[in-house]
Amino acid sequence: MALIDFKCKECGNEFFEIVNSDEKVVCPKCKSDNVERVYKGKFYGKGNCSGGCSTCSGCH
Ligand SMILES: [Zn+2]
């Protein structure tokens, strides 16, 4: 189980969900399932991190 960031391709809404493996995620705003996973940083206050830094344990 993980907290994962998503962005809706339909309306541009950004949100996060706690998901289990392959559970389907839909946009809470427009209910579209046309969402893409967003890889980290901005919700955690370390905007320069792309996820691969050596101090990344606190980033995601
Ligand atoms: Zn949407």
PDB file of the backbone (N, CA, C, O) and the ligand in Angstrom, with CONECT records:
HET     ZN  A 101       1
ATOM      1  N   MET A   1       0.851  -1.187   0.000  1.00  0.00           N
ATOM      2  CA  MET A   1       0.000   0.000   0.000  1.00  0.00           C
ATOM      3  C   MET A   1       0.891   1.242   0.000  1.00  0.00           C
ATOM      4  O   MET A   1       1.896   1.302   0.708  1.00  0.00           O
ATOM      5  N   ALA A   2       0.512   2.209  -0.789  1.00  0.00           N
ATOM      6  CA  ALA A   2       1.333   3.407  -0.887  1.00  0.00           C
ATOM      7  C   ALA A   2       0.481   4.622  -1.205  1.00  0.00           C
ATOM      8  O   ALA A   2      -0.592   4.533  -1.803  1.00  0.00           O
ATOM      9  N   LEU A   3       0.998   5.739  -0.786  1.00  0.00           N
ATOM     10  CA  LEU A   3       0.359   7.001  -1.139  1.00  0.00           C
ATOM     11  C   LEU A   3       0.969   7.481  -2.441  1.00  0.00           C
ATOM     12  O   LEU A   3       2.164   7.768  -2.514  1.00  0.00           O
ATOM     13  N   ILE A   4       0.141   7.564  -3.464  1.00  0.00           N
ATOM     14  CA  ILE A   4       0.646   7.853  -4.801  1.00  0.00           C
ATOM     15  C   ILE A   4      -0.066   9.077  -5.369  1.00  0.00           C
ATOM     16  O   ILE A   4      -1.273   9.257  -5.210  1.00  0.00           O
ATOM     17  N   ASP A   5       0.714   9.893  -6.023  1.00  0.00           N
ATOM     18  CA  ASP A   5       0.173  11.099  -6.648  1.00  0.00           C
ATOM     19  C   ASP A   5      -0.301  10.804  -8.059  1.00  0.00           C
ATOM     20  O   ASP A   5       0.324  10.046  -8.800  1.00  0.00           O
ATOM     21  N   PHE A   6      -1.413  11.415  -8.410  1.00  0.00           N
ATOM     22  CA  PHE A   6      -1.951  11.251  -9.751  1.00  0.00           C
ATOM     23  C   PHE A   6      -2.357  12.599 -10.317  1.00  0.00           C
ATOM     24  O   PHE A   6      -2.620  13.557  -9.590  1.00  0.00           O
ATOM     25  N   LYS A   7      -2.398  12.637 -11.641  1.00  0.00           N
ATOM     26  CA  LYS A   7      -2.956  13.793 -12.315  1.00  0.00           C
ATOM     27  C   LYS A   7      -3.948  13.305 -13.348  1.00  0.00           C
ATOM     28  O   LYS A   7      -3.662  12.393 -14.123  1.00  0.00           O
ATOM     29  N   CYS A   8      -5.112  13.919 -13.352  1.00  0.00           N
ATOM     30  CA  CYS A   8      -6.154  13.550 -14.295  1.00  0.00           C
ATOM     31  C   CYS A   8      -5.875  14.171 -15.659  1.00  0.00           C
ATOM     32  O   CYS A   8      -5.646  15.375 -15.769  1.00  0.00           O
ATOM     33  N   LYS A   9      -5.897  13.336 -16.696  1.00  0.00           N
ATOM     34  CA  LYS A   9      -5.657  13.839 -18.050  1.00  0.00           C
ATOM     35  C   LYS A   9      -6.890  14.520 -18.626  1.00  0.00           C
ATOM     36  O   LYS A   9      -6.800  15.253 -19.610  1.00  0.00           O
ATOM     37  N   GLU A  10      -8.018  14.279 -18.020  1.00  0.00           N
ATOM     38  CA  GLU A  10      -9.254  14.867 -18.536  1.00  0.00           C
ATOM     39  C   GLU A  10      -9.426  16.308 -18.064  1.00  0.00           C
ATOM     40  O   GLU A  10      -9.668  17.207 -18.870  1.00  0.00           O
ATOM     41  N   CYS A  11      -9.299  16.521 -16.761  1.00  0.00           N
ATOM     42  CA  CYS A  11      -9.578  17.855 -16.230  1.00  0.00           C
ATOM     43  C   CYS A  11      -8.358  18.523 -15.609  1.00  0.00           C
ATOM     44  O   CYS A  11      -8.422  19.683 -15.204  1.00  0.00           O
ATOM     45  N   GLY A  12      -7.243  17.790 -15.533  1.00  0.00           N
ATOM     46  CA  GLY A  12      -6.027  18.384 -14.997  1.00  0.00           C
ATOM     47  C   GLY A  12      -5.958  18.394 -13.482  1.00  0.00           C
ATOM     48  O   GLY A  12      -5.005  18.920 -12.907  1.00  0.00           O
ATOM     49  N   ASN A  13      -6.936  17.829 -12.842  1.00  0.00           N
ATOM     50  CA  ASN A  13      -6.952  17.784 -11.388  1.00  0.00           C
ATOM     51  C   ASN A  13      -5.809  16.926 -10.852  1.00  0.00           C
ATOM     52  O   ASN A  13      -5.564  15.826 -11.347  1.00  0.00           O
ATOM     53  N   GLU A  14      -5.119  17.431  -9.847  1.00  0.00           N
ATOM     54  CA  GLU A  14      -4.071  16.650  -9.210  1.00  0.00           C
ATOM     55  C   GLU A  14      -4.548  16.206  -7.845  1.00  0.00           C
ATOM     56  O   GLU A  14      -5.133  16.986  -7.093  1.00  0.00           O
ATOM     57  N   PHE A  15      -4.298  14.964  -7.535  1.00  0.00           N
ATOM     58  CA  PHE A  15      -4.779  14.404  -6.279  1.00  0.00           C
ATOM     59  C   PHE A  15      -3.892  13.246  -5.877  1.00  0.00           C
ATOM     60  O   PHE A  15      -3.039  12.808  -6.648  1.00  0.00           O
ATOM     61  N   PHE A  16      -4.096  12.755  -4.673  1.00  0.00           N
ATOM     62  CA  PHE A  16      -3.363  11.555  -4.277  1.00  0.00           C
ATOM     63  C   PHE A  16      -4.312  10.555  -3.656  1.00  0.00           C
ATOM     64  O   PHE A  16      -5.342  10.902  -3.077  1.00  0.00           O
ATOM     65  N   GLU A  17      -3.926   9.306  -3.800  1.00  0.00           N
ATOM     66  CA  GLU A  17      -4.757   8.211  -3.313  1.00  0.00           C
ATOM     67  C   GLU A  17      -3.858   7.194  -2.621  1.00  0.00           C
ATOM     68  O   GLU A  17      -2.692   7.017  -2.975  1.00  0.00           O
ATOM     69  N   ILE A  18      -4.424   6.549  -1.648  1.00  0.00           N
ATOM     70  CA  ILE A  18      -3.757   5.374  -1.093  1.00  0.00           C
ATOM     71  C   ILE A  18      -4.268   4.180  -1.876  1.00  0.00           C
ATOM     72  O   ILE A  18      -5.455   3.858  -1.838  1.00  0.00           O
ATOM     73  N   VAL A  19      -3.359   3.529  -2.584  1.00  0.00           N
ATOM     74  CA  VAL A  19      -3.780   2.467  -3.483  1.00  0.00           C
ATOM     75  C   VAL A  19      -3.143   1.133  -3.123  1.00  0.00           C
ATOM     76  O   VAL A  19      -2.043   1.079  -2.574  1.00  0.00           O
ATOM     77  N   ASN A  20      -3.837   0.088  -3.437  1.00  0.00           N
ATOM     78  CA  ASN A  20      -3.324  -1.263  -3.274  1.00  0.00           C
ATOM     79  C   ASN A  20      -3.041  -1.833  -4.658  1.00  0.00           C
ATOM     80  O   ASN A  20      -3.955  -2.014  -5.463  1.00  0.00           O
ATOM     81  N   SER A  21      -1.795  -2.110  -4.921  1.00  0.00           N
ATOM     82  CA  SER A  21      -1.335  -2.717  -6.161  1.00  0.00           C
ATOM     83  C   SER A  21      -2.055  -2.194  -7.410  1.00  0.00           C
ATOM     84  O   SER A  21      -1.829  -1.061  -7.835  1.00  0.00           O
ATOM     85  N   ASP A  22      -2.904  -3.010  -7.980  1.00  0.00           N
ATOM     86  CA  ASP A  22      -3.502  -2.653  -9.271  1.00  0.00           C
ATOM     87  C   ASP A  22      -4.906  -2.071  -9.165  1.00  0.00           C
ATOM     88  O   ASP A  22      -5.664  -2.044 -10.135  1.00  0.00           O
ATOM     89  N   GLU A  23      -5.221  -1.623  -8.001  1.00  0.00           N
ATOM     90  CA  GLU A  23      -6.532  -1.019  -7.807  1.00  0.00           C
ATOM     91  C   GLU A  23      -6.744   0.155  -8.767  1.00  0.00           C
ATOM     92  O   GLU A  23      -5.844   0.968  -8.978  1.00  0.00           O
ATOM     93  N   LYS A  24      -7.896   0.229  -9.321  1.00  0.00           N
ATOM     94  CA  LYS A  24      -8.178   1.280 -10.287  1.00  0.00           C
ATOM     95  C   LYS A  24      -8.385   2.624  -9.592  1.00  0.00           C
ATOM     96  O   LYS A  24      -9.068   2.719  -8.572  1.00  0.00           O
ATOM     97  N   VAL A  25      -7.786   3.643 -10.162  1.00  0.00           N
ATOM     98  CA  VAL A  25      -7.884   4.977  -9.596  1.00  0.00           C
ATOM     99  C   VAL A  25      -8.681   5.864 -10.541  1.00  0.00           C
ATOM    100  O   VAL A  25      -8.440   5.891 -11.748  1.00  0.00           O
ATOM    101  N   VAL A  26      -9.615   6.574  -9.979  1.00  0.00           N
ATOM    102  CA  VAL A  26     -10.377   7.522 -10.774  1.00  0.00           C
ATOM    103  C   VAL A  26     -10.230   8.914 -10.186  1.00  0.00           C
ATOM    104  O   VAL A  26     -10.007   9.080  -8.987  1.00  0.00           O
ATOM    105  N   CYS A  27     -10.357   9.900 -11.040  1.00  0.00           N
ATOM    106  CA  CYS A  27     -10.294  11.284 -10.606  1.00  0.00           C
ATOM    107  C   CYS A  27     -11.482  11.585  -9.689  1.00  0.00           C
ATOM    108  O   CYS A  27     -12.627  11.323 -10.057  1.00  0.00           O
ATOM    109  N   PRO A  28     -11.220  12.132  -8.504  1.00  0.00           N
ATOM    110  CA  PRO A  28     -12.321  12.438  -7.580  1.00  0.00           C
ATOM    111  C   PRO A  28     -13.176  13.604  -8.062  1.00  0.00           C
ATOM    112  O   PRO A  28     -14.275  13.831  -7.557  1.00  0.00           O
ATOM    113  N   LYS A  29     -12.672  14.323  -9.019  1.00  0.00           N
ATOM    114  CA  LYS A  29     -13.381  15.508  -9.496  1.00  0.00           C
ATOM    115  C   LYS A  29     -14.343  15.186 -10.626  1.00  0.00           C
ATOM    116  O   LYS A  29     -15.515  15.560 -10.586  1.00  0.00           O
ATOM    117  N   CYS A  30     -13.829  14.480 -11.645  1.00  0.00           N
ATOM    118  CA  CYS A  30     -14.660  14.214 -12.815  1.00  0.00           C
ATOM    119  C   CYS A  30     -14.947  12.726 -13.021  1.00  0.00           C
ATOM    120  O   CYS A  30     -15.641  12.343 -13.963  1.00  0.00           O
ATOM    121  N   LYS A  31     -14.405  11.892 -12.129  1.00  0.00           N
ATOM    122  CA  LYS A  31     -14.652  10.443 -12.151  1.00  0.00           C
ATOM    123  C   LYS A  31     -14.048   9.733 -13.354  1.00  0.00           C
ATOM    124  O   LYS A  31     -14.384   8.580 -13.626  1.00  0.00           O
ATOM    125  N   SER A  32     -13.178  10.395 -14.063  1.00  0.00           N
ATOM    126  CA  SER A  32     -12.506   9.745 -15.177  1.00  0.00           C
ATOM    127  C   SER A  32     -11.432   8.790 -14.673  1.00  0.00           C
ATOM    128  O   SER A  32     -10.798   9.048 -13.650  1.00  0.00           O
ATOM    129  N   ASP A  33     -11.228   7.692 -15.386  1.00  0.00           N
ATOM    130  CA  ASP A  33     -10.106   6.816 -15.044  1.00  0.00           C
ATOM    131  C   ASP A  33      -8.892   7.108 -15.914  1.00  0.00           C
ATOM    132  O   ASP A  33      -7.909   6.367 -15.880  1.00  0.00           O
ATOM    133  N   ASN A  34      -8.952   8.153 -16.670  1.00  0.00           N
ATOM    134  CA  ASN A  34      -7.838   8.559 -17.520  1.00  0.00           C
ATOM    135  C   ASN A  34      -6.864   9.419 -16.714  1.00  0.00           C
ATOM    136  O   ASN A  34      -6.731  10.622 -16.940  1.00  0.00           O
ATOM    137  N   VAL A  35      -6.191   8.767 -15.771  1.00  0.00           N
ATOM    138  CA  VAL A  35      -5.268   9.473 -14.894  1.00  0.00           C
ATOM    139  C   VAL A  35      -3.864   8.921 -15.091  1.00  0.00           C
ATOM    140  O   VAL A  35      -3.687   7.762 -15.468  1.00  0.00           O
ATOM    141  N   GLU A  36      -2.878   9.757 -14.834  1.00  0.00           N
ATOM    142  CA  GLU A  36      -1.500   9.304 -14.914  1.00  0.00           C
ATOM    143  C   GLU A  36      -0.836   9.464 -13.556  1.00  0.00           C
ATOM    144  O   GLU A  36      -1.156  10.363 -12.778  1.00  0.00           O
ATOM    145  N   ARG A  37       0.090   8.572 -13.306  1.00  0.00           N
ATOM    146  CA  ARG A  37       0.818   8.624 -12.054  1.00  0.00           C
ATOM    147  C   ARG A  37       1.857   9.739 -12.117  1.00  0.00           C
ATOM    148  O   ARG A  37       2.535   9.927 -13.128  1.00  0.00           O
ATOM    149  N   VAL A  38       1.962  10.465 -11.021  1.00  0.00           N
ATOM    150  CA  VAL A  38       2.929  11.555 -10.951  1.00  0.00           C
ATOM    151  C   VAL A  38       4.026  11.161  -9.975  1.00  0.00           C
ATOM    152  O   VAL A  38       3.755  10.768  -8.841  1.00  0.00           O
ATOM    153  N   TYR A  39       5.255  11.271 -10.427  1.00  0.00           N
ATOM    154  CA  TYR A  39       6.360  10.869  -9.574  1.00  0.00           C
ATOM    155  C   TYR A  39       6.938  12.039  -8.807  1.00  0.00           C
ATOM    156  O   TYR A  39       7.662  12.880  -9.339  1.00  0.00           O
ATOM    157  N   LYS A  40       6.608  12.055  -7.618  1.00  0.00           N
ATOM    158  CA  LYS A  40       7.052  12.795  -6.437  1.00  0.00           C
ATOM    159  C   LYS A  40       7.461  14.245  -6.417  1.00  0.00           C
ATOM    160  O   LYS A  40       7.401  15.005  -7.384  1.00  0.00           O
ATOM    161  N   GLY A  41       7.893  14.549  -5.174  1.00  0.00           N
ATOM    162  CA  GLY A  41       8.531  15.815  -4.922  1.00  0.00           C
ATOM    163  C   GLY A  41       7.621  16.897  -4.395  1.00  0.00           C
ATOM    164  O   GLY A  41       7.689  17.266  -3.223  1.00  0.00           O
ATOM    165  N   LYS A  42       6.788  17.392  -5.245  1.00  0.00           N
ATOM    166  CA  LYS A  42       6.167  18.662  -4.905  1.00  0.00           C
ATOM    167  C   LYS A  42       5.235  18.635  -3.703  1.00  0.00           C
ATOM    168  O   LYS A  42       5.048  19.661  -3.049  1.00  0.00           O
ATOM    169  N   PHE A  43       4.658  17.507  -3.407  1.00  0.00           N
ATOM    170  CA  PHE A  43       3.772  17.468  -2.257  1.00  0.00           C
ATOM    171  C   PHE A  43       4.542  17.322  -0.950  1.00  0.00           C
ATOM    172  O   PHE A  43       3.957  17.400   0.131  1.00  0.00           O
ATOM    173  N   TYR A  44       5.840  17.113  -1.046  1.00  0.00           N
ATOM    174  CA  TYR A  44       6.627  16.848   0.145  1.00  0.00           C
ATOM    175  C   TYR A  44       7.652  17.934   0.422  1.00  0.00           C
ATOM    176  O   TYR A  44       8.500  17.777   1.300  1.00  0.00           O
ATOM    177  N   GLY A  45       7.586  19.004  -0.297  1.00  0.00           N
ATOM    178  CA  GLY A  45       8.421  20.145   0.016  1.00  0.00           C
ATOM    179  C   GLY A  45       9.867  20.005  -0.415  1.00  0.00           C
ATOM    180  O   GLY A  45      10.729  20.756   0.044  1.00  0.00           O
ATOM    181  N   LYS A  46      10.140  19.054  -1.291  1.00  0.00           N
ATOM    182  CA  LYS A  46      11.498  18.915  -1.804  1.00  0.00           C
ATOM    183  C   LYS A  46      11.431  18.925  -3.331  1.00  0.00           C
ATOM    184  O   LYS A  46      11.679  17.913  -3.987  1.00  0.00           O
ATOM    185  N   GLY A  47      11.107  20.037  -3.854  1.00  0.00           N
ATOM    186  CA  GLY A  47      10.759  20.156  -5.260  1.00  0.00           C
ATOM    187  C   GLY A  47      11.866  19.845  -6.232  1.00  0.00           C
ATOM    188  O   GLY A  47      11.596  19.538  -7.393  1.00  0.00           O
ATOM    189  N   ASN A  48      13.117  19.917  -5.790  1.00  0.00           N
ATOM    190  CA  ASN A  48      14.209  19.673  -6.710  1.00  0.00           C
ATOM    191  C   ASN A  48      14.546  18.197  -6.852  1.00  0.00           C
ATOM    192  O   ASN A  48      15.309  17.801  -7.732  1.00  0.00           O
ATOM    193  N   CYS A  49      13.973  17.404  -5.987  1.00  0.00           N
ATOM    194  CA  CYS A  49      14.291  15.985  -6.023  1.00  0.00           C
ATOM    195  C   CYS A  49      13.479  15.286  -7.107  1.00  0.00           C
ATOM    196  O   CYS A  49      12.262  15.452  -7.188  1.00  0.00           O
ATOM    197  N   SER A  50      14.157  14.509  -7.933  1.00  0.00           N
ATOM    198  CA  SER A  50      13.470  13.750  -8.962  1.00  0.00           C
ATOM    199  C   SER A  50      13.227  12.313  -8.525  1.00  0.00           C
ATOM    200  O   SER A  50      12.703  11.513  -9.300  1.00  0.00           O
ATOM    201  N   GLY A  51      13.595  11.979  -7.315  1.00  0.00           N
ATOM    202  CA  GLY A  51      13.353  10.648  -6.796  1.00  0.00           C
ATOM    203  C   GLY A  51      14.576   9.774  -6.739  1.00  0.00           C
ATOM    204  O   GLY A  51      14.516   8.668  -6.203  1.00  0.00           O
ATOM    205  N   GLY A  52      15.694  10.241  -7.280  1.00  0.00           N
ATOM    206  CA  GLY A  52      16.869   9.390  -7.315  1.00  0.00           C
ATOM    207  C   GLY A  52      18.045   9.924  -6.495  1.00  0.00           C
ATOM    208  O   GLY A  52      19.158   9.409  -6.605  1.00  0.00           O
ATOM    209  N   CYS A  53      17.814  10.930  -5.693  1.00  0.00           N
ATOM    210  CA  CYS A  53      18.931  11.528  -4.943  1.00  0.00           C
ATOM    211  C   CYS A  53      19.359  10.630  -3.787  1.00  0.00           C
ATOM    212  O   CYS A  53      18.610   9.749  -3.363  1.00  0.00           O
ATOM    213  N   SER A  54      20.536  10.854  -3.296  1.00  0.00           N
ATOM    214  CA  SER A  54      21.091   9.986  -2.259  1.00  0.00           C
ATOM    215  C   SER A  54      20.407  10.176  -0.912  1.00  0.00           C
ATOM    216  O   SER A  54      20.511   9.319  -0.034  1.00  0.00           O
ATOM    217  N   THR A  55      19.724  11.270  -0.749  1.00  0.00           N
ATOM    218  CA  THR A  55      19.025  11.533   0.515  1.00  0.00           C
ATOM    219  C   THR A  55      17.529  11.320   0.364  1.00  0.00           C
ATOM    220  O   THR A  55      16.720  11.906   1.083  1.00  0.00           O
ATOM    221  N   CYS A  56      17.191  10.483  -0.574  1.00  0.00           N
ATOM    222  CA  CYS A  56      15.808  10.389  -1.005  1.00  0.00           C
ATOM    223  C   CYS A  56      14.871   9.652  -0.049  1.00  0.00           C
ATOM    224  O   CYS A  56      13.667   9.603  -0.300  1.00  0.00           O
ATOM    225  N   SER A  57      15.368   9.099   0.999  1.00  0.00           N
ATOM    226  CA  SER A  57      14.513   8.350   1.916  1.00  0.00           C
ATOM    227  C   SER A  57      13.410   9.211   2.496  1.00  0.00           C
ATOM    228  O   SER A  57      12.353   8.709   2.878  1.00  0.00           O
ATOM    229  N   GLY A  58      13.657  10.505   2.560  1.00  0.00           N
ATOM    230  CA  GLY A  58      12.630  11.386   3.110  1.00  0.00           C
ATOM    231  C   GLY A  58      11.752  12.023   2.069  1.00  0.00           C
ATOM    232  O   GLY A  58      10.813  12.751   2.391  1.00  0.00           O
ATOM    233  N   CYS A  59      12.059  11.745   0.809  1.00  0.00           N
ATOM    234  CA  CYS A  59      11.351  12.435  -0.262  1.00  0.00           C
ATOM    235  C   CYS A  59      10.092  11.707  -0.707  1.00  0.00           C
ATOM    236  O   CYS A  59       9.162  12.329  -1.221  1.00  0.00           O
ATOM    237  N   HIS A  60      10.058  10.404  -0.514  1.00  0.00           N
ATOM    238  CA  HIS A  60       8.907   9.685  -1.056  1.00  0.00           C
ATOM    239  C   HIS A  60       8.710   8.351  -0.399  1.00  0.00           C
ATOM    240  O   HIS A  60       7.780   7.624  -0.747  1.00  0.00           O
TER     241      HIS A  60
HETATM  242 ZN    ZN A 101     -10.607  14.730 -13.664  1.00  0.00          ZN2+
END
